[in-house]
Amino acid sequence: MTTSYAPRHWTSRFAFLMAAIGSAVGLGNVWRFPYLAGENGGGAFILIYALTTLAIALPILISEIMLGRMGRQSPINAMRALIAEHKTLRLWVLIGWGGTIGAFIVLSYYSVIGGWALKYIELALTGAFAGETNEIAAGQFSAFVENPYDLWIWQTLFLVLTVFIVAAGVTSGIERAVVLLMPLLFVLLAGMALYATTMPGFGDAMEFMFAFNLAKVKPDTVLAAIGQGFFSVSVSLGAMMTYGAYLDKEASIGRAAVMIAVADTMVALLAGIAIFPLVFTYGLEPSSGPGLTFITLPIAFGTIGNGILIGAVFFLLLSVAAVTSAISLLEPIVAWLEEGVKLSRKWLAPIVGAVAWVAGIGTVLSFNWWADFHPMAHFGVMEEMTIFDVLDFTTSNIIMPTVGLLMSLFAGWVLSGKVVAEALGDGVKAWFPLWRFALRYLAPLGVVSIFVANVLM
């Protein structure tokens, strides 16, 4: 098959790892995982998270990278090629379509949140956090998100950065960016974690995060661990399949997937070590989500010595995590268009970015002018949700679990064991039976449990 686009491939396996880890590491690592651990049994939650990730998220991650490398194209066309080669139902192309559509939806609202991180670098550098109380910090954040023009400016800047990287190509753009940005992220995070060990609240923070408290472990804890693991490693949005398409045939997918999952978890743990000593030192309320990042932490940064520098470093770190995730959301769409139209990615990336900007208008307005608009209320579902809430809920709880389930069924049941073993390459004999069992039975069960818990209950 001849193609009209330039061949896409990683020049090194290190570049693939940095890109894949960058895709997995995002805002959830920083503002959700540490809090989940602390509120759900500390060390007990982390153990449950590790076990459920090993049994559910990791098998799907391996299969997604494998399918991408087998198809050697964007997710949609990779699935079309695999369907034709193995003479199976066309229905399975939903894996490619679902992942690509999901990636675009997430990009549309993720770019808005990414813009917040960029804005807060500016606030940190200008000393805006000095002397903040909870009331002042909350007011500062509210004033920002309630101004749609400010949100559009910073969303635009975030998308321009993302588009610029993707437009430059896989090797000249994405690879160069992640090889620079991901080590930078680890250095910044390690530096912040090291500084946090000097804080008076370090001991309390470590007890909050790591104390093995079985009394807090409930059925919901297991579901939270499954969900966090599944969403955290960035499966089911086409990114890992796309990045896998650019991976050389000799690379060990199993080893790479384990390294991605371990690195993703390490970032989440380091984020907790870096953040919560500040929270406990100044008697602030541990929380999850934007409240922790954009209200609680600025109070701490405005109080400590070198707060301007430390605050700027933190929001730079957050911005790096957001950008590396965003480029992995844009790339599957650009790759698919590049395969089908006579335009180069230098044109396609800005076009897709512009469409994502327009699609993000609903998210921007969800925090201000349309805060009381609930688009699904007329249908009797998601009645209290804004446009942003609906998009986030739909991708996280419907699209991603559906794609993950289809992927595990296709790789586990439709493709023969011989085909899959050959696709994974040499060195899989030791772990192949266990992985295939987990992919066929445990992963579907785990994904269905996420769907039932979050949608049907």
BALO-124889 format. One line per field, with one value per residue (C-alpha): residue number from 0; x, y, z. Coordinates in nm, 4 decimals, padded with zeros to 6 digits, always signed. Layout:
BEGIN
resi = NUM, ...
u = X, ...
v = Y, ...
w = Z, ...
END
This chain:
BEGIN
resi = 0, 1, 2, 3, 4, 5, 6, 7, 8, 9, 10, 11, 12, 13, 14, 15, 16, 17, 18, 19, 20, 21, 22, 23, 24, 25, 26, 27, 28, 29, 30, 31, 32, 33, 34, 35, 36, 37, 38, 39, 40, 41, 42, 43, 44, 45, 46, 47, 48, 49, 50, 51, 52, 53, 54, 55, 56, 57, 58, 59, 60, 61, 62, 63, 64, 65, 66, 67, 68, 69, 70, 71, 72, 73, 74, 75, 76, 77, 78, 79, 80, 81, 82, 83, 84, 85, 86, 87, 88, 89, 90, 91, 92, 93, 94, 95, 96, 97, 98, 99, 100, 101, 102, 103, 104, 105, 106, 107, 108, 109, 110, 111, 112, 113, 114, 115, 116, 117, 118, 119, 120, 121, 122, 123, 124, 125, 126, 127, 128, 129, 130, 131, 132, 133, 134, 135, 136, 137, 138, 139, 140, 141, 142, 143, 144, 145, 146, 147, 148, 149, 150, 151, 152, 153, 154, 155, 156, 157, 158, 159, 160, 161, 162, 163, 164, 165, 166, 167, 168, 169, 170, 171, 172, 173, 174, 175, 176, 177, 178, 179, 180, 181, 182, 183, 184, 185, 186, 187, 188, 189, 190, 191, 192, 193, 194, 195, 196, 197, 198, 199, 200, 201, 202, 203, 204, 205, 206, 207, 208, 209, 210, 211, 212, 213, 214, 215, 216, 217, 218, 219, 220, 221, 222, 223, 224, 225, 226, 227, 228, 229, 230, 231, 232, 233, 234, 235, 236, 237, 238, 239, 240, 241, 242, 243, 244, 245, 246, 247, 248, 249, 250, 251, 252, 253, 254, 255, 256, 257, 258, 259, 260, 261, 262, 263, 264, 265, 266, 267, 268, 269, 270, 271, 272, 273, 274, 275, 276, 277, 278, 279, 280, 281, 282, 283, 284, 285, 286, 287, 288, 289, 290, 291, 292, 293, 294, 295, 296, 297, 298, 299, 300, 301, 302, 303, 304, 305, 306, 307, 308, 309, 310, 311, 312, 313, 314, 315, 316, 317, 318, 319, 320, 321, 322, 323, 324, 325, 326, 327, 328, 329, 330, 331, 332, 333, 334, 335, 336, 337, 338, 339, 340, 341, 342, 343, 344, 345, 346, 347, 348, 349, 350, 351, 352, 353, 354, 355, 356, 357, 358, 359, 360, 361, 362, 363, 364, 365, 366, 367, 368, 369, 370, 371, 372, 373, 374, 375, 376, 377, 378, 379, 380, 381, 382, 383, 384, 385, 386, 387, 388, 389, 390, 391, 392, 393, 394, 395, 396, 397, 398, 399, 400, 401, 402, 403, 404, 405, 406, 407, 408, 409, 410, 411, 412, 413, 414, 415, 416, 417, 418, 419, 420, 421, 422, 423, 424, 425, 426, 427, 428, 429, 430, 431, 432, 433, 434, 435, 436, 437, 438, 439, 440, 441, 442, 443, 444, 445, 446, 447, 448, 449, 450, 451, 452, 453, 454, 455, 456
u = +00.0000, +00.1452, +00.0924, +00.0937, +00.2313, +00.5827, +00.6665, +00.6092, +00.8338, +01.0289, +01.4019, +01.4566, +01.2646, +01.3453, +01.1478, +00.8495, +00.8665, +00.8851, +00.5892, +00.3817, +00.4625, +00.3832, +00.0460, -00.0269, +00.0962, -00.1601, -00.3579, -00.5169, -00.1770, -00.1307, -00.4726, -00.6545, -00.4369, -00.2648, -00.5990, -00.7632, -00.4822, -00.5106, -00.8875, -00.9079, -00.6610, -00.3232, -00.0872, -00.3810, -00.5254, -00.1879, -00.1558, -00.5083, -00.4326, -00.1142, -00.2904, -00.5924, -00.3700, -00.1648, -00.4756, -00.6926, -00.5249, -00.1878, -00.3314, -00.5395, -00.2409, -00.0301, -00.3079, -00.3561, +00.0133, +00.0184, -00.2818, -00.1210, +00.2038, +00.0154, -00.1901, +00.0913, -00.1616, -00.3961, -00.6414, -00.9292, -00.7255, -00.5257, -00.8490, -00.9748, -00.6525, -00.6718, -01.0382, -00.9582, -00.6519, -00.8297, -01.1665, -01.3749, -01.6718, -01.6508, -01.8070, -01.4590, -01.3655, -01.5569, -01.2353, -01.0634, -01.3569, -01.4407, -01.0817, -01.0397, -01.3699, -01.3006, -00.9566, -01.1056, -01.3717, -01.1154, -00.8813, -01.1604, -01.2022, -00.8537, -00.7118, -00.9236, -00.7893, -00.4367, -00.4815, -00.5516, -00.2102, -00.0390, -00.2264, -00.1151, +00.2507, +00.1996, +00.0215, +00.3012, +00.5755, +00.4002, +00.3638, -00.0159, -00.0266, +00.1400, -00.0661, -00.3589, -00.6265, -00.8736, -01.1295, -00.8890, -00.7554, -01.1071, -01.2082, -00.9023, -00.9840, -01.3535, -01.2736, -01.0515, -01.2892, -01.5898, -01.4261, -01.4671, -01.2313, -00.9453, -01.0202, -01.0202, -00.6837, -00.5137, -00.6925, -00.5717, -00.2127, -00.2265, -00.3654, -00.1076, +00.1716, +00.0106, -00.0544, +00.2977, +00.4504, +00.2235, +00.2488, +00.6274, +00.5918, +00.6497, +01.0286, +01.0860, +00.7922, +00.6501, +00.9739, +01.1868, +00.9277, +00.8776, +01.2488, +01.2993, +00.9801, +00.9442, +01.2910, +01.2235, +00.8980, +01.0731, +01.3501, +01.1017, +00.8856, +01.1813, +01.3099, +00.9727, +00.9441, +01.2929, +01.2038, +00.8827, +01.0824, +01.2007, +00.8453, +00.7090, +00.3987, +00.5971, +00.5325, +00.1577, +00.1434, +00.3241, +00.0917, -00.2081, -00.0823, +00.0967, -00.0293, -00.1776, -00.5356, -00.7592, -01.0492, -01.0950, -01.1041, -01.4578, -01.6044, -01.5991, -01.2241, -01.1654, -01.3800, -01.1919, -00.8599, -00.9773, -01.1052, -00.7941, -00.5652, -00.7701, -00.7888, -00.4384, -00.2428, -00.4177, -00.5821, -00.8842, -00.8284, -00.6230, -00.3005, -00.1241, -00.2413, -00.1084, +00.2235, +00.2469, +00.2120, +00.5413, +00.7266, +00.9847, +00.8953, +01.1802, +01.0805, +00.9293, +00.5732, +00.5307, +00.8421, +00.7495, +00.3945, +00.5218, +00.7635, +00.4817, +00.2554, +00.5352, +00.6476, +00.2878, +00.2398, +00.5740, +00.4737, +00.1456, +00.3245, +00.5924, +00.3201, +00.1628, +00.5001, +00.5584, +00.2113, +00.0664, +00.3478, +00.2599, -00.1076, -00.0484, +00.2188, -00.0225, -00.3306, -00.5094, -00.7814, -00.6683, -00.8933, -00.9097, -00.9328, -00.9051, -00.9717, -00.6416, -00.4417, -00.5815, -00.7038, -00.5323, -00.1764, -00.1557, -00.2262, +00.0779, +00.2940, +00.2039, +00.3167, +00.6448, +00.9849, +01.0726, +00.7018, +00.7232, +00.9832, +00.8242, +00.4781, +00.6085, +00.7937, +00.4797, +00.2564, +00.5267, +00.5336, +00.1546, +00.1658, +00.4264, +00.2098, -00.0924, +00.0891, +00.2403, -00.1057, -00.2671, -00.0286, -00.1178, -00.4858, -00.4278, -00.1938, -00.4461, -00.6815, -00.4078, -00.2587, -00.5973, -00.6595, -00.3050, -00.3698, -00.6888, -00.6512, -00.3896, -00.2765, +00.0337, +00.0157, +00.1458, -00.2032, -00.4011, -00.2787, -00.3868, -00.7209, -00.7961, -00.6710, -00.9067, -01.2023, -01.1077, -01.0964, -01.4488, -01.5656, -01.4118, -01.6392, -01.9020, -01.6498, -01.5302, -01.8873, -01.9720, -01.7813, -01.9519, -02.2308, -02.3729, -02.3047, -02.6778, -02.7335, -02.7833, -02.8068, -02.9216, -03.1866, -03.4582, -03.3831, -03.3964, -03.0304, -02.7240, -02.9723, -02.7346, -02.4396, -02.3011, -02.1666, -01.8194, -01.9562, -02.1462, -01.8392, -01.6152, -01.8686, -01.9400, -01.5752, -01.4635, -01.7580, -01.9037, -01.6601, -01.3392, -01.4858, -01.6648, -01.3470, -01.1462, -01.3959, -01.4025, -01.0242, -00.9869, -01.2446, -01.0870, -00.7284, -00.8293, -01.0973, -01.1059, -00.7320, -00.5854, -00.3274, -00.0701, -00.1289, -00.1091, +00.2067, +00.3758, +00.2675, +00.4150, +00.7434, +01.0062, +01.0344, +00.6607, +00.6400, +00.6937, +00.4070, +00.1867, -00.0637, -00.1176, -00.1543, -00.3986, -00.6077, -00.6213, -00.7088, -00.9880, -01.1493, -01.0234, -00.9968, -01.3538, -01.4882, -01.3017, -01.4094, -01.7731, -01.7525, -01.6407, -01.9347, -02.1902, -02.0620, -02.0437, -02.3325, -02.5953, -02.5776
v = +00.0000, +00.3345, +00.6439, +01.0126, +01.1127, +01.0952, +00.7725, +00.8102, +00.6364, +00.6908, +00.7223, +00.5483, +00.3402, +00.6030, +00.8549, +00.6182, +00.5713, +00.9453, +01.0073, +00.7266, +00.8275, +01.1878, +01.0728, +00.8829, +01.1520, +01.4274, +01.6449, +01.3429, +01.2276, +01.5553, +01.6493, +01.3180, +01.0166, +01.1434, +01.2480, +00.9172, +00.7305, +00.9348, +00.9086, +00.5370, +00.3670, +00.5089, +00.2189, -00.0208, +00.1780, +00.1963, -00.1847, -00.2349, +00.0173, -00.1671, -00.5049, -00.3818, -00.1894, -00.5044, -00.7150, -00.4723, -00.1574, -00.3112, -00.5946, -00.3409, -00.1073, -00.3906, -00.4835, -00.1218, -00.0711, -00.4115, -00.3329, -00.0052, -00.1749, -00.4452, -00.1892, +00.0665, +00.3473, +00.5759, +00.3892, +00.3975, +00.2740, +00.0320, -00.1383, -00.1424, -00.3122, -00.5693, -00.6413, -00.7026, -00.9140, -01.1369, -01.1382, -01.0386, -00.8106, -00.4465, -00.3611, -00.3720, -00.0487, +00.1145, +00.0713, +00.3174, +00.5517, +00.5549, +00.6258, +00.9019, +01.0740, +01.0422, +01.1963, +01.4960, +01.5540, +01.5341, +01.7684, +02.0255, +02.0584, +01.9529, +02.2521, +02.4823, +02.3305, +02.3339, +02.7058, +02.7460, +02.5964, +02.8417, +03.1354, +03.0316, +03.0355, +03.4047, +03.4587, +03.2821, +03.4839, +03.8155, +03.7379, +03.7209, +03.4456, +03.6542, +03.6691, +03.4754, +03.3286, +03.0613, +03.3293, +03.5365, +03.2339, +03.1087, +03.4566, +03.4839, +03.1525, +03.2386, +03.5763, +03.4053, +03.1269, +03.3599, +03.5721, +03.3801, +03.6150, +03.5286, +03.1585, +03.1882, +03.3649, +03.0965, +02.8087, +02.9537, +02.9750, +02.6164, +02.4902, +02.6881, +02.5144, +02.1750, +02.2366, +02.3695, +02.0482, +01.8109, +02.0106, +01.9705, +01.5932, +01.2794, +01.2994, +01.6726, +01.7768, +01.5232, +01.3323, +01.6423, +01.7870, +01.4811, +01.3975, +01.7467, +01.7943, +01.4602, +01.4575, +01.8222, +01.7161, +01.4448, +01.6845, +01.9534, +01.7017, +01.5386, +01.8826, +01.9787, +01.6446, +01.6892, +02.0397, +01.9055, +01.6751, +01.9874, +02.1011, +02.0560, +01.8825, +01.6178, +01.3450, +01.4089, +01.4125, +01.0800, +00.9266, +01.0579, +00.9076, +00.5894, +00.4646, +00.1189, +00.1721, -00.1239, +00.0344, +00.2818, +00.0113, -00.0469, -00.1849, +00.1681, +00.1768, -00.1123, +00.0543, +00.3825, +00.1998, +00.0240, +00.3480, +00.5471, +00.2807, +00.2490, +00.6222, +00.7045, +00.4945, +00.6668, +00.3682, +00.3796, +00.7267, +00.6188, +00.7723, +00.4499, +00.2793, +00.5688, +00.5786, +00.1997, +00.2331, +00.4236, +00.1643, -00.0707, -00.4396, -00.5560, -00.3489, -00.5385, -00.4119, -00.5868, -00.4300, -00.0873, -00.1096, -00.2006, +00.0933, +00.3280, +00.2091, +00.2252, +00.5728, +00.6976, +00.5701, +00.7126, +01.0572, +01.0356, +00.9331, +01.2000, +01.4576, +01.3637, +01.3810, +01.7240, +01.8682, +01.7405, +01.8488, +02.2049, +02.1384, +01.9896, +02.2400, +02.5296, +02.3505, +02.3565, +02.1164, +01.8215, +01.8060, +01.6625, +01.8303, +02.1976, +02.3059, +02.1559, +02.2899, +02.6380, +02.7361, +02.5367, +02.5297, +02.9004, +02.9763, +02.7687, +02.9200, +03.2676, +03.1800, +02.9897, +03.1344, +03.1294, +03.0886, +03.2758, +03.0327, +02.7181, +02.8164, +02.8921, +02.5577, +02.3711, +02.5266, +02.4815, +02.1138, +02.0981, +02.2674, +02.0210, +01.7286, +01.8846, +01.9603, +01.6116, +01.4620, +01.7055, +01.6254, +01.2572, +01.3512, +01.5612, +01.3176, +01.0329, +01.2766, +01.4431, +01.1033, +00.9794, +01.2913, +01.2820, +00.9307, +01.0319, +01.3835, +01.5549, +01.7989, +01.7921, +01.7920, +02.1495, +02.2401, +01.9636, +02.0227, +02.3910, +02.2998, +02.0331, +02.2665, +02.5389, +02.2986, +02.1835, +02.5508, +02.6029, +02.2801, +02.4073, +02.7113, +02.5076, +02.4181, +02.7775, +02.9033, +02.6239, +02.8183, +03.1529, +03.2534, +02.9019, +02.7822, +02.7232, +02.5602, +02.1827, +02.0457, +01.6936, +01.7941, +01.7813, +01.4106, +01.3292, +01.2309, +01.4175, +01.6806, +01.8894, +01.8752, +02.1628, +02.1112, +02.0500, +01.7973, +01.6112, +01.5894, +01.4736, +01.2192, +01.0827, +01.0289, +00.8969, +00.6711, +00.5690, +00.6095, +00.4985, +00.1908, +00.0878, +00.1158, -00.0603, -00.3461, -00.3832, -00.3740, -00.6481, -00.8649, -00.8111, -00.8781, -01.1499, -01.3425, -01.2447, -01.2645, -01.6099, -01.6786, -01.7531, -01.4209, -01.2243, -01.4037, -01.3313, -00.9667, -00.9264, -01.0800, -01.2938, -01.3153, -01.3313, -01.7013, -01.6487, -01.4027, -01.4609, -01.7107, -01.4932, -01.1760, -01.3421, -01.4740, -01.1262, -00.9671, -01.2157, -01.2329, -00.9845, -00.6758, -00.6985, -00.7577, -00.4564, -00.2274, -00.3331, -00.2643, +00.0942, +00.1407, -00.0074, +00.1849, +00.5234, +00.5076, +00.2599, +00.3001
w = +00.0000, -00.1018, +00.1049, +00.0216, +00.3603, +00.4977, +00.6856, +01.0575, +01.3088, +01.6287, +01.5875, +01.9226, +02.1743, +02.4358, +02.2287, +02.2191, +02.5954, +02.6596, +02.4261, +02.5782, +02.9360, +02.8427, +02.7129, +03.0345, +03.2740, +03.2961, +03.5343, +03.7043, +03.8307, +04.0124, +04.1423, +04.1799, +04.2579, +04.5790, +04.7267, +04.6313, +04.8026, +05.1217, +05.1442, +05.0644, +05.2946, +05.1914, +05.1363, +05.1133, +04.8237, +04.6501, +04.6767, +04.5372, +04.2625, +04.1666, +04.1559, +03.9574, +03.7152, +03.6626, +03.6011, +03.4021, +03.2673, +03.1745, +02.9584, +02.7619, +02.7296, +02.5843, +02.3410, +02.2266, +02.1512, +01.9805, +01.7577, +01.6573, +01.5618, +01.3698, +01.1740, +01.1199, +01.0650, +01.2549, +01.4813, +01.2325, +00.9363, +01.1497, +01.2559, +00.8954, +00.7887, +01.0692, +00.9952, +00.6279, +00.7062, +00.9578, +00.7752, +01.0734, +01.1404, +01.0324, +01.3677, +01.5227, +01.3445, +01.6312, +01.8308, +01.5982, +01.5593, +01.9303, +02.0327, +01.7737, +01.8510, +02.2234, +02.1762, +01.9942, +02.2605, +02.5403, +02.3507, +02.3201, +02.6968, +02.8091, +02.6204, +02.8365, +03.1600, +03.0143, +02.9598, +03.3319, +03.4132, +03.1772, +03.3314, +03.6791, +03.5738, +03.5040, +03.8360, +04.0239, +03.8561, +03.9246, +04.2961, +04.2818, +04.5464, +04.8196, +05.1393, +04.9948, +05.2172, +05.1118, +05.0378, +04.8274, +04.6378, +04.5637, +04.4521, +04.2267, +04.0602, +04.0238, +03.8710, +03.6159, +03.5061, +03.5073, +03.2368, +02.9076, +02.7231, +02.9579, +02.9208, +02.5409, +02.5410, +02.7486, +02.5722, +02.2427, +02.3665, +02.4912, +02.1595, +01.9615, +02.1562, +02.0980, +01.7276, +01.6703, +01.8086, +01.6138, +01.2895, +01.2919, +01.2517, +01.4548, +01.4697, +01.4297, +01.6466, +01.8914, +01.9489, +02.0037, +02.2389, +02.4587, +02.4774, +02.6199, +02.8206, +02.9982, +03.1591, +03.2538, +03.4196, +03.6214, +03.7296, +03.8368, +04.0223, +04.1964, +04.2989, +04.4460, +04.6279, +04.7724, +04.8908, +05.0473, +05.2761, +05.4621, +05.5417, +05.8967, +05.7589, +05.5706, +05.8292, +05.8412, +05.4618, +05.4335, +05.6915, +05.4971, +05.1708, +05.2710, +05.6103, +05.5532, +05.6731, +05.5935, +05.7818, +05.4953, +05.2280, +05.0994, +04.7743, +04.6345, +04.7023, +04.4630, +04.1953, +04.2448, +04.2059, +03.8880, +03.7402, +03.8277, +03.6794, +03.3616, +03.2940, +03.4146, +03.1639, +02.8725, +02.7055, +02.4737, +02.3265, +02.0261, +02.1566, +02.2507, +01.9318, +01.7255, +01.9087, +01.8787, +01.4997, +01.4937, +01.7059, +01.5516, +01.5298, +01.7519, +02.0556, +02.3494, +02.3912, +02.7268, +02.8749, +02.7375, +02.8770, +03.2235, +03.2145, +03.1104, +03.3943, +03.6531, +03.5429, +03.5460, +03.9019, +04.0158, +03.8885, +04.0807, +04.4019, +04.3619, +04.3016, +04.6337, +04.8099, +04.6569, +04.7208, +05.0471, +05.2824, +05.1782, +05.2446, +05.5899, +05.6921, +05.6508, +05.7836, +05.4494, +05.3444, +05.1292, +04.8262, +04.4784, +04.1403, +04.0457, +04.4048, +04.5189, +04.2264, +04.1731, +04.5210, +04.7966, +04.6606, +04.5695, +04.9374, +05.0337, +04.7586, +04.8823, +05.2355, +05.1992, +05.1263, +04.7549, +04.6893, +04.3580, +04.2232, +04.3656, +04.2454, +03.8956, +03.8880, +03.9943, +03.7298, +03.4669, +03.5648, +03.5375, +03.1961, +03.0680, +03.1790, +03.0079, +02.6788, +02.6446, +02.6981, +02.4547, +02.1692, +02.2100, +02.1730, +01.8605, +01.6842, +01.6142, +01.4404, +01.2353, +01.1426, +01.0183, +00.8090, +00.6743, +00.5431, +00.3647, +00.2232, +00.0094, +00.2741, +00.4914, +00.8696, +00.8622, +00.7434, +00.9095, +01.2648, +01.2681, +01.1074, +01.3696, +01.6413, +01.5205, +01.5190, +01.8715, +01.9770, +01.8453, +02.0129, +02.3362, +02.3428, +02.5269, +02.7955, +02.8318, +02.8729, +03.1183, +03.3832, +03.3252, +03.0849, +03.0494, +03.4037, +03.4564, +03.1174, +03.1488, +02.7935, +02.8854, +03.1411, +02.8739, +02.8248, +03.1952, +03.2212, +03.3516, +03.4627, +03.6740, +03.4330, +03.2292, +02.8776, +03.0230, +03.2731, +02.9995, +02.7743, +03.0585, +03.1843, +02.8363, +02.7421, +03.0814, +03.1591, +02.8225, +02.5311, +02.7039, +02.8797, +02.5586, +02.3501, +02.6203, +02.6322, +02.2529, +02.2413, +02.5012, +02.3203, +01.9780, +02.0890, +02.3335, +02.1434, +01.7750, +01.7068, +01.7543, +02.0196, +01.7495, +01.5715, +01.8949, +02.0117, +01.6791, +01.6958, +02.0434, +01.9287, +02.0946, +02.4687, +02.5476, +02.6351, +03.0078, +03.0588, +02.7533, +02.9077, +03.2155, +03.0062, +02.7669, +03.0558, +03.2117, +02.8757, +02.8034, +03.1470, +03.4073, +03.1873, +03.0459, +03.3965, +03.5307, +03.2471, +03.2824, +03.6577, +03.5824, +03.3450, +03.5856, +03.8869, +03.7128, +03.4668, +03.5830, +03.9606
END
